Amino acid sequence: MWTPSDRALVGDFGSGQALSDDQFRLLEPLIPPPKPGGRPRTTDMRSMLDGLFYVVRTGCQWRHLPPPPAFPPWQTVYGYMRAFQKAGVWEAMRHHLLVMLREQEGREASPTAAIFDTQSVKATERGGARGWDAAKKVWGRKRHIAVETGGLLLSVLVHAANIQDADSAGDLLRRIKRLYCWLRAVFADSIYNRLPVLLACFLLGLTLIIVRRIAGTGFIVLPRRWVVERSLGSFGRYRRLSKGYEDLPEVSETMVTLAAIRLMLHRLAHPNRKRLPPP
């Protein structure tokens, strides 16, 4: 039966779920304070985050974001998204939640292994980096993600789909190695068994482990690789990621990062399953 508290969680505009008190308490310390001087900040940061997650989950256009009092004006939500993206706030949130989840599960904060994979998605008629992926017959962009052994996002790199996986893996490896110095092994499929990846792993002190598909078999769950495939499937729940809607690749990376943040928030403090200890 619907109760007022249930409706408050779901929201009047069907955004999936608004941030609960526990979830917002996890993100609130990571929100940068307002700049000194000038006008004081009047935007409700919790409402701004709800509006941003609404866009990612429902896939609506920025101009179709429900206006106040549901959420702040779309220009405000977009402006904060871009400002926080340039300041590295979303990456800091993702990293902080990942460390919390790993420690909650009794694991070391820094992972020692990563799994790589890519996902090609169609792009819209708007500008930005696009290309033809001959293997998957897709004209658009390619999302190159790295996850740890539990499926939590370590980093994402978005580029044109005509760039080969092995050619862009080095850039992604350098990104995650700066954050996770204890990283030692990388699991990937046979497309990564190329000289650029081997050279990048050698320079960064990593071991590349190729998980090959058994010849002559149908669909089977491959060790390690199924984890990153599950993560890509989880991102499919967020309609903003169904296509390459963004003009800039860095904004596309932010949308994937926001989806990962939302998934980790649900695992840390789901309103119907877990409760955090009192502050």
C-alpha positions as CSV (number, residue, x, y, z in Angstrom):
1,M,0.0,0.0,0.0
2,W,1.3,3.5,-0.9
3,T,2.1,5.7,2.1
4,P,3.2,9.4,2.1
5,S,6.8,8.2,2.9
6,D,6.8,5.9,-0.1
7,R,5.6,8.6,-2.4
8,A,8.3,11.0,-1.1
9,L,10.9,8.4,-2.0
10,V,9.5,7.8,-5.5
11,G,8.8,11.4,-6.2
12,D,5.9,13.0,-8.1
13,F,7.6,12.7,-11.4
14,G,8.6,9.0,-11.4
15,S,12.3,9.6,-11.1
16,G,12.8,6.1,-9.7
17,Q,13.8,7.1,-6.2
18,A,14.8,10.4,-4.7
19,L,17.8,10.5,-2.5
20,S,17.1,9.2,1.0
21,D,18.4,10.9,4.1
22,D,21.1,8.3,4.5
23,Q,22.2,8.5,0.8
24,F,22.4,12.3,0.9
25,R,24.4,12.1,4.1
26,L,27.0,10.1,2.2
27,L,27.3,12.7,-0.5
28,E,26.9,15.9,1.5
29,P,30.5,16.1,2.8
30,L,31.8,15.8,-0.8
31,I,29.9,18.7,-2.2
32,P,32.2,21.7,-2.5
33,P,31.3,24.7,-0.4
34,P,30.2,27.9,-2.1
35,K,32.8,30.3,-3.3
36,P,33.7,33.1,-0.8
37,G,32.2,36.5,-1.6
38,G,29.4,37.4,-4.0
39,R,25.9,36.1,-3.6
40,P,25.3,33.3,-1.2
41,R,24.3,29.9,-2.6
42,T,20.5,29.6,-2.8
43,T,20.3,26.3,-4.7
44,D,19.3,23.3,-2.6
45,M,22.1,20.8,-3.3
46,R,19.9,17.8,-2.5
47,S,17.3,18.9,-5.0
48,M,20.0,19.6,-7.6
49,L,21.3,16.0,-7.2
50,D,17.8,14.6,-7.5
51,G,17.3,16.5,-10.7
52,L,20.6,15.3,-12.1
53,F,19.9,11.7,-11.3
54,Y,16.4,12.2,-12.8
55,V,18.0,13.2,-16.1
56,V,20.4,10.2,-16.1
57,R,17.7,7.7,-15.1
58,T,14.8,8.9,-17.3
59,G,16.9,10.2,-20.3
60,C,14.9,13.3,-20.7
61,Q,16.2,16.4,-22.4
62,W,17.7,19.1,-20.2
63,R,15.0,21.5,-21.2
64,H,12.3,18.9,-20.2
65,L,13.5,18.7,-16.6
66,P,10.5,19.3,-14.4
67,P,10.7,23.0,-13.4
68,P,10.6,24.3,-9.8
69,P,9.4,23.4,-7.2
70,A,10.2,19.8,-8.4
71,F,13.8,20.5,-9.2
72,P,15.9,23.7,-9.7
73,P,15.9,25.2,-13.2
74,W,17.6,23.0,-15.8
75,Q,20.2,25.7,-16.4
76,T,21.2,25.5,-12.7
77,V,21.4,21.7,-12.7
78,Y,23.4,21.6,-15.9
79,G,25.7,24.4,-14.7
80,Y,26.5,22.5,-11.5
81,M,27.0,19.3,-13.4
82,R,29.6,20.9,-15.6
83,A,31.3,22.9,-12.8
84,F,31.6,19.8,-10.6
85,Q,32.8,17.7,-13.6
86,K,35.6,20.2,-14.3
87,A,36.5,20.3,-10.6
88,G,36.7,16.5,-10.3
89,V,33.8,16.3,-7.8
90,W,32.0,13.4,-9.5
91,E,35.2,11.4,-9.7
92,A,35.9,12.1,-6.0
93,M,32.3,10.9,-5.1
94,R,32.7,7.7,-7.2
95,H,36.1,7.0,-5.6
96,H,34.9,7.7,-2.1
97,L,31.9,5.4,-2.4
98,L,34.0,2.6,-4.0
99,V,36.4,2.7,-1.1
100,M,33.5,2.6,1.4
101,L,31.9,-0.4,-0.3
102,R,35.1,-2.4,-0.5
103,E,35.9,-1.7,3.2
104,Q,32.3,-2.6,4.1
105,E,32.8,-6.0,2.4
106,G,36.0,-6.6,4.3
107,R,38.3,-6.0,1.4
108,E,41.3,-3.6,1.0
109,A,40.4,-0.1,-0.1
110,S,42.6,-0.2,-3.2
111,P,41.9,-3.0,-5.7
112,T,44.7,-5.2,-7.0
113,A,42.9,-6.4,-10.2
114,A,40.8,-4.7,-12.9
115,I,38.6,-6.0,-15.7
116,F,38.3,-4.2,-19.0
117,D,35.6,-4.1,-21.7
118,T,34.0,-1.7,-24.2
119,Q,30.4,-1.0,-25.2
120,S,29.6,0.7,-28.6
121,V,26.4,2.8,-28.6
122,K,24.8,4.8,-31.4
123,A,25.2,8.5,-31.5
124,T,22.6,11.1,-32.4
125,E,22.8,13.5,-35.3
126,R,24.5,16.1,-33.1
127,G,28.2,16.8,-33.2
128,G,31.0,15.3,-31.2
129,A,33.4,12.4,-31.6
130,R,31.8,9.7,-33.6
131,G,32.9,6.8,-35.8
132,W,32.1,3.4,-37.3
133,D,32.6,0.3,-35.3
134,A,33.0,-2.3,-38.1
135,A,32.9,-5.3,-35.6
136,K,29.5,-4.3,-34.1
137,K,28.1,-2.4,-37.0
138,V,27.5,0.7,-34.9
139,W,28.0,4.3,-35.9
140,G,28.6,6.2,-32.7
141,R,30.8,6.2,-29.7
142,K,32.6,3.6,-27.6
143,R,32.5,3.4,-23.8
144,H,35.7,1.9,-22.4
145,I,35.3,1.0,-18.8
146,A,37.4,-0.6,-16.1
147,V,35.9,-2.3,-13.0
148,E,37.3,-4.1,-10.0
149,T,36.5,-7.7,-9.3
150,G,33.2,-6.8,-7.6
151,G,32.0,-4.8,-10.6
152,L,32.4,-1.3,-9.2
153,L,33.5,1.3,-11.7
154,L,37.2,2.3,-11.6
155,S,37.2,4.7,-14.6
156,V,35.5,5.3,-17.9
157,L,36.9,6.6,-21.2
158,V,34.5,7.7,-24.1
159,H,35.8,8.1,-27.6
160,A,34.7,7.5,-31.2
161,A,33.7,4.0,-32.0
162,N,36.3,3.6,-34.8
163,I,39.2,3.6,-32.3
164,Q,40.2,0.1,-31.5
165,D,40.0,-1.2,-27.9
166,A,43.7,-1.9,-27.7
167,D,44.6,1.6,-28.9
168,S,42.7,3.3,-26.1
169,A,43.4,0.9,-23.3
170,G,46.7,2.6,-22.5
171,D,45.0,5.9,-21.7
172,L,42.5,4.1,-19.4
173,L,45.3,2.1,-17.7
174,R,47.2,5.3,-16.9
175,R,44.0,6.9,-15.4
176,I,43.3,4.1,-13.0
177,K,47.0,3.4,-12.0
178,R,47.3,7.0,-10.7
179,L,44.3,6.4,-8.4
180,Y,45.0,2.7,-7.4
181,C,48.7,2.2,-6.9
182,W,48.3,-1.3,-5.7
183,L,46.8,-2.5,-9.0
184,R,48.7,-5.5,-10.2
185,A,46.6,-7.5,-12.7
186,V,44.3,-6.7,-15.6
187,F,41.8,-9.2,-17.0
188,A,40.5,-8.7,-20.6
189,D,39.4,-10.6,-23.7
190,S,41.7,-11.5,-26.6
191,I,41.2,-8.2,-28.5
192,Y,43.6,-6.6,-25.9
193,N,46.4,-9.1,-26.7
194,R,48.1,-6.4,-28.7
195,L,51.4,-4.6,-28.6
196,P,50.0,-1.2,-27.3
197,V,48.3,-2.9,-24.3
198,L,51.3,-5.1,-23.6
199,L,53.6,-2.1,-23.7
200,A,51.3,0.0,-21.4
201,C,51.1,-2.9,-18.9
202,F,54.9,-3.3,-18.9
203,L,55.5,0.4,-18.3
204,L,52.9,0.5,-15.5
205,G,54.0,-2.7,-13.8
206,L,50.8,-4.6,-14.6
207,T,50.2,-8.2,-15.6
208,L,47.8,-8.7,-18.5
209,I,45.7,-11.9,-18.2
210,I,43.7,-12.8,-21.3
211,V,40.5,-14.7,-20.7
212,R,39.7,-16.6,-23.9
213,R,36.5,-18.0,-25.1
214,I,36.5,-21.8,-25.5
215,A,36.3,-22.7,-29.2
216,G,33.3,-24.7,-30.3
217,T,31.1,-23.8,-27.3
218,G,28.0,-21.7,-27.2
219,F,27.2,-19.1,-24.6
220,I,29.1,-19.7,-21.4
221,V,29.9,-17.5,-18.4
222,L,33.6,-16.6,-18.7
223,P,35.6,-16.2,-15.6
224,R,36.2,-12.6,-14.5
225,R,34.8,-11.2,-17.8
226,W,31.2,-11.7,-16.7
227,V,31.7,-9.1,-14.0
228,V,32.3,-6.2,-16.4
229,E,29.5,-7.5,-18.6
230,R,27.2,-7.3,-15.6
231,S,28.3,-3.7,-14.9
232,L,27.5,-2.7,-18.5
233,G,24.1,-4.4,-18.2
234,S,23.4,-2.4,-15.0
235,F,24.2,0.9,-16.9
236,G,21.5,-0.1,-19.3
237,R,18.8,0.7,-16.7
238,Y,19.7,4.4,-17.1
239,R,18.1,5.7,-20.3
240,R,20.5,8.6,-20.7
241,L,23.1,5.9,-21.5
242,S,21.0,4.2,-24.2
243,K,22.6,6.4,-26.9
244,G,25.5,8.9,-27.1
245,Y,23.3,12.0,-26.5
246,E,26.0,14.2,-25.3
247,D,28.1,16.5,-27.5
248,L,31.3,16.2,-25.5
249,P,32.9,12.9,-24.6
250,E,33.8,14.2,-21.1
251,V,30.1,14.8,-20.4
252,S,29.3,11.2,-21.6
253,E,31.9,10.0,-19.1
254,T,30.2,12.1,-16.4
255,M,26.8,10.5,-17.2
256,V,28.4,7.0,-16.8
257,T,30.0,8.1,-13.5
258,L,26.7,9.4,-12.2
259,A,25.0,6.1,-13.0
260,A,27.8,4.3,-11.1
261,I,27.4,6.6,-8.1
262,R,23.6,5.9,-8.0
263,L,24.2,2.2,-8.1
264,M,26.8,2.3,-5.3
265,L,24.5,4.5,-3.2
266,H,21.8,1.9,-3.5
267,R,24.2,-0.8,-2.3
268,L,25.5,1.3,0.6
269,A,22.1,2.7,1.9
270,H,19.1,1.3,0.1
271,P,16.0,2.8,1.7
272,N,14.2,-0.5,1.9
273,R,17.1,-2.8,2.9
274,K,19.9,-1.1,4.9
275,R,20.2,1.7,7.4
276,L,23.4,3.4,8.3
277,P,24.4,3.8,11.9
278,P,23.4,7.2,13.4
279,P,26.0,10.0,12.7
